[in-house]
Amino acid sequence: MANEARGKTESCIRPDDPRYKELKAYIDSVRGQQGINIMVLQEAQRIFGYVPLEVQKWISLELDDVSVGELYGISTFYSQFNLTKQGKHKISVCLGTACYVKGAQAIVEALQQHLDMEVGGISDDGMFSLEATRCLGCCSLAPVMMIDDDVYAKLYDTKQIPEILDKYYLAAELEEKMESEVDA
């Protein structure tokens, strides 16, 4: 069972999870090719949404000559891989010097309070992941927050945060409504 505490979820993918069959089919389709480790980890992340240690162990058993340590090294070196479950939308708040001196910490605190979660966690509804980053490359727009690929610049007034987050909730509701109409 997943252990949830203030927006933090630990991984627990059961060994009989049917997604392993899909991953095995992919591994079988690329088996024997050179340099498949990254490709397999990318596919695992696509299938599971992240690559926790238990998935890496399973991959290591499937790829006879690849150790868990090697897979873990790859998955921790490249920032594209997530080792923990992520929310539907990734919130990144820049805490680099320019953003920090212009109040980025207040953004983090407002998000934590509004979503009742900690940095590194996911919201209880699974909608958002929250991370603090060192630089988003938008120093002239400080303080900056990104949600997925959307940049929110010069975010001095943290009272804007609920309104910003509501856009993502509304989009999710519309998406769900459209999917239910298509299924009907």
VOPAGU-2260 file (C-alpha; in pm, 1 decimal, decimal comma):
REM VOPAGU-2260
SITE   aa  ch    i         X         Y         Z
SITE  MET   A    0       0,0       0,0       0,0
SITE  ALA   A    1     117,7     352,9     -66,9
SITE  ASN   A    2     205,8     550,3     242,1
SITE  GLU   A    3      67,0     901,8     221,0
SITE  ALA   A    4     166,5    1179,4     459,0
SITE  ARG   A    5     119,1    1549,6     384,9
SITE  GLY   A    6     145,0    1516,1       9,0
SITE  LYS   A    7     430,1    1264,3       8,7
SITE  THR   A    8     376,8     925,0    -154,8
SITE  GLU   A    9     608,7     626,4    -135,8
SITE  SER   A   10     617,6     389,1    -427,2
SITE  CYS   A   11     471,1      42,2    -414,2
SITE  ILE   A   12     416,4    -124,1    -748,2
SITE  ARG   A   13     307,0    -481,2    -701,0
SITE  PRO   A   14     504,2    -756,5    -877,6
SITE  ASP   A   15     185,1    -871,1   -1055,3
SITE  ASP   A   16     113,4    -523,5   -1197,2
SITE  PRO   A   17       3,8    -572,3   -1561,4
SITE  ARG   A   18     224,7    -283,2   -1673,7
SITE  TYR   A   19     524,8    -513,2   -1632,0
SITE  LYS   A   20     393,3    -720,3   -1924,8
SITE  GLU   A   21     390,1    -411,2   -2143,6
SITE  LEU   A   22     745,3    -326,4   -2036,8
SITE  LYS   A   23     859,3    -684,7   -2097,9
SITE  ALA   A   24     719,3    -670,2   -2451,7
SITE  TYR   A   25     918,1    -352,6   -2512,4
SITE  ILE   A   26    1236,4    -503,5   -2367,3
SITE  ASP   A   27    1192,0    -809,7   -2588,6
SITE  SER   A   28    1155,3    -583,1   -2893,5
SITE  VAL   A   29    1488,1    -406,2   -2827,9
SITE  ARG   A   30    1681,2    -693,0   -2667,5
SITE  GLY   A   31    2024,0    -739,4   -2822,2
SITE  GLN   A   32    2061,1    -378,0   -2933,1
SITE  GLN   A   33    2350,6    -171,8   -2801,7
SITE  GLY   A   34    2286,3      87,9   -2531,3
SITE  ILE   A   35    1926,7      -1,9   -2448,9
SITE  ASN   A   36    1944,8      87,9   -2079,3
SITE  ILE   A   37    1830,7     448,1   -2122,5
SITE  MET   A   38    1566,9     344,2   -2376,0
SITE  VAL   A   39    1425,3      85,1   -2135,3
SITE  LEU   A   40    1422,8     333,1   -1845,4
SITE  GLN   A   41    1245,5     589,0   -2066,4
SITE  GLU   A   42     983,7     332,0   -2162,8
SITE  ALA   A   43     941,4     227,7   -1799,6
SITE  GLN   A   44     883,1     590,2   -1704,8
SITE  ARG   A   45     629,8     628,1   -1986,4
SITE  ILE   A   46     443,3     319,4   -1867,9
SITE  PHE   A   47     460,6     370,5   -1490,0
SITE  GLY   A   48     495,8     749,5   -1478,9
SITE  TYR   A   49     824,1     715,1   -1287,9
SITE  VAL   A   50    1101,0     458,4   -1232,7
SITE  PRO   A   51    1106,9     354,8    -866,6
SITE  LEU   A   52    1369,1     115,2    -734,0
SITE  GLU   A   53    1139,2    -188,5    -757,4
SITE  VAL   A   54    1093,3    -126,7   -1132,1
SITE  GLN   A   55    1468,9     -85,9   -1173,8
SITE  LYS   A   56    1524,4    -417,5    -991,9
SITE  TRP   A   57    1273,5    -586,0   -1222,5
SITE  ILE   A   58    1446,8    -438,9   -1529,5
SITE  SER   A   59    1783,2    -560,8   -1398,2
SITE  LEU   A   60    1645,2    -915,3   -1377,4
SITE  GLU   A   61    1507,2    -889,4   -1731,9
SITE  LEU   A   62    1833,5    -751,3   -1871,5
SITE  ASP   A   63    2069,0   -1023,7   -1755,5
SITE  ASP   A   64    2391,6    -823,8   -1781,9
SITE  VAL   A   65    2270,7    -494,2   -1627,1
SITE  SER   A   66    2300,3    -431,8   -1254,0
SITE  VAL   A   67    2054,0    -235,7   -1043,5
SITE  GLY   A   68    2342,8      -3,7    -956,6
SITE  GLU   A   69    2398,2      78,2   -1323,2
SITE  LEU   A   70    2027,7     152,5   -1377,1
SITE  TYR   A   71    2012,9     358,3   -1059,1
SITE  GLY   A   72    2319,5     553,1   -1168,5
SITE  ILE   A   73    2155,4     637,0   -1500,4
SITE  SER   A   74    1820,8     726,7   -1344,7
SITE  THR   A   75    1978,5     957,9   -1086,8
SITE  PHE   A   76    2223,4    1119,8   -1330,5
SITE  TYR   A   77    1969,4    1226,7   -1592,8
SITE  SER   A   78    1708,9    1476,0   -1471,8
SITE  GLN   A   79    1446,4    1336,0   -1711,4
SITE  PHE   A   80    1390,6    1039,2   -1479,0
SITE  ASN   A   81    1164,9    1054,9   -1175,3
SITE  LEU   A   82    1229,1     808,9    -894,2
SITE  THR   A   83     911,5     901,5    -708,3
SITE  LYS   A   84     552,2     925,2    -816,9
SITE  GLN   A   85     470,5    1260,7    -971,6
SITE  GLY   A   86     156,1    1467,6    -986,0
SITE  LYS   A   87     -23,0    1529,2   -1313,5
SITE  HIS   A   88     140,4    1874,8   -1326,6
SITE  LYS   A   89     493,0    1958,4   -1213,2
SITE  ILE   A   90     536,8    2287,2   -1026,8
SITE  SER   A   91     894,0    2416,5   -1016,6
SITE  VAL   A   92     980,7    2725,0    -814,8
SITE  CYS   A   93    1316,0    2883,3    -884,0
SITE  LEU   A   94    1522,2    2944,7    -570,8
SITE  GLY   A   95    1826,2    3074,2    -757,3
SITE  THR   A   96    1978,5    3398,7    -633,3
SITE  ALA   A   97    1773,8    3640,8    -845,2
SITE  CYS   A   98    1444,9    3470,4    -764,2
SITE  TYR   A   99    1528,1    3412,3    -399,5
SITE  VAL   A  100    1611,6    3775,9    -325,6
SITE  LYS   A  101    1288,7    3880,8    -496,3
SITE  GLY   A  102    1071,0    3658,2    -277,2
SITE  ALA   A  103    1062,5    3309,2    -426,8
SITE  GLN   A  104    1054,8    3149,2     -81,2
SITE  ALA   A  105     714,1    3313,0     -25,7
SITE  ILE   A  106     590,9    3139,1    -341,9
SITE  VAL   A  107     705,2    2802,1    -208,6
SITE  GLU   A  108     537,6    2864,7     126,2
SITE  ALA   A  109     212,2    2977,8     -37,4
SITE  LEU   A  110     205,6    2665,4    -255,2
SITE  GLN   A  111     277,1    2442,3      43,4
SITE  GLN   A  112      -3,3    2601,5     238,8
SITE  HIS   A  113    -255,7    2610,3     -46,3
SITE  LEU   A  114    -188,9    2251,9    -157,7
SITE  ASP   A  115    -110,3    2115,5     191,7
SITE  MET   A  116     210,3    1953,6      74,2
SITE  GLU   A  117     586,2    1973,7     112,5
SITE  VAL   A  118     856,5    2030,5    -147,6
SITE  GLY   A  119     926,4    1694,6    -309,8
SITE  GLY   A  120     572,0    1571,5    -250,9
SITE  ILE   A  121     252,1    1542,8    -447,2
SITE  SER   A  122     -83,7    1690,9    -361,9
SITE  ASP   A  123    -340,6    1456,8    -206,2
SITE  ASP   A  124    -549,5    1469,9    -524,6
SITE  GLY   A  125    -246,8    1374,3    -737,7
SITE  MET   A  126    -278,6    1691,4    -939,7
SITE  PHE   A  127      52,7    1861,6    -853,8
SITE  SER   A  128     414,0    1779,2    -768,1
SITE  LEU   A  129     619,9    2054,1    -605,1
SITE  GLU   A  130     991,7    2101,7    -644,9
SITE  ALA   A  131    1236,9    2378,0    -569,4
SITE  THR   A  132    1497,8    2430,9    -840,8
SITE  ARG   A  133    1822,8    2624,9    -844,3
SITE  CYS   A  134    1767,3    2804,5   -1174,7
SITE  LEU   A  135    1505,3    2806,6   -1447,2
SITE  GLY   A  136    1703,4    3041,8   -1670,9
SITE  CYS   A  137    1454,8    3327,3   -1634,0
SITE  CYS   A  138    1653,3    3556,0   -1402,3
SITE  SER   A  139    1524,7    3877,4   -1556,9
SITE  LEU   A  140    1168,0    3760,5   -1484,1
SITE  ALA   A  141    1229,2    3684,8   -1114,3
SITE  PRO   A  142    1063,9    3551,7    -909,7
SITE  VAL   A  143     956,7    3267,2   -1137,3
SITE  MET   A  144     738,6    2959,1   -1104,2
SITE  MET   A  145     680,1    2703,9   -1378,7
SITE  ILE   A  146     393,6    2460,7   -1406,1
SITE  ASP   A  147     489,4    2205,1   -1669,0
SITE  ASP   A  148     609,3    2433,1   -1953,7
SITE  ASP   A  149     408,6    2740,7   -1847,8
SITE  VAL   A  150     618,3    3020,9   -1697,0
SITE  TYR   A  151     469,7    3252,8   -1434,6
SITE  ALA   A  152     701,8    3551,4   -1411,3
SITE  LYS   A  153     739,9    3840,9   -1169,6
SITE  LEU   A  154     517,8    3655,8    -925,4
SITE  TYR   A  155     546,0    3907,1    -642,0
SITE  ASP   A  156     185,5    3866,4    -525,9
SITE  THR   A  157     134,7    3514,7    -390,6
SITE  LYS   A  158    -240,7    3580,3    -379,8
SITE  GLN   A  159    -235,1    3495,4    -753,2
SITE  ILE   A  160    -140,0    3134,9    -681,9
SITE  PRO   A  161    -491,2    2994,3    -616,6
SITE  GLU   A  162    -613,8    3153,2    -940,3
SITE  ILE   A  163    -319,5    3006,8   -1133,7
SITE  LEU   A  164    -377,7    2658,8    -990,7
SITE  ASP   A  165    -751,1    2683,1   -1062,4
SITE  LYS   A  166    -671,4    2701,6   -1435,4
SITE  TYR   A  167    -522,4    2352,6   -1415,8
SITE  TYR   A  168    -814,2    2215,9   -1215,6
SITE  LEU   A  169   -1058,5    2365,6   -1468,0
SITE  ALA   A  170    -863,9    2218,0   -1760,0
SITE  ALA   A  171    -869,7    1875,1   -1590,0
SITE  GLU   A  172   -1246,1    1900,1   -1536,3
SITE  LEU   A  173   -1301,6    1993,4   -1901,6
SITE  GLU   A  174   -1077,5    1710,0   -2017,1
SITE  GLU   A  175   -1265,5    1463,2   -1797,2
SITE  LYS   A  176   -1600,8    1593,2   -1921,5
SITE  MET   A  177   -1493,1    1561,1   -2285,8
SITE  GLU   A  178   -1367,7    1205,8   -2227,9
SITE  SER   A  179   -1696,7    1104,6   -2062,9
SITE  GLU   A  180   -1894,9    1252,0   -2354,1
SITE  VAL   A  181   -1681,5    1060,0   -2604,9
SITE  ASP   A  182   -1732,1     737,1   -2406,9
SITE  ALA   A  183   -2109,6     791,0   -2390,7
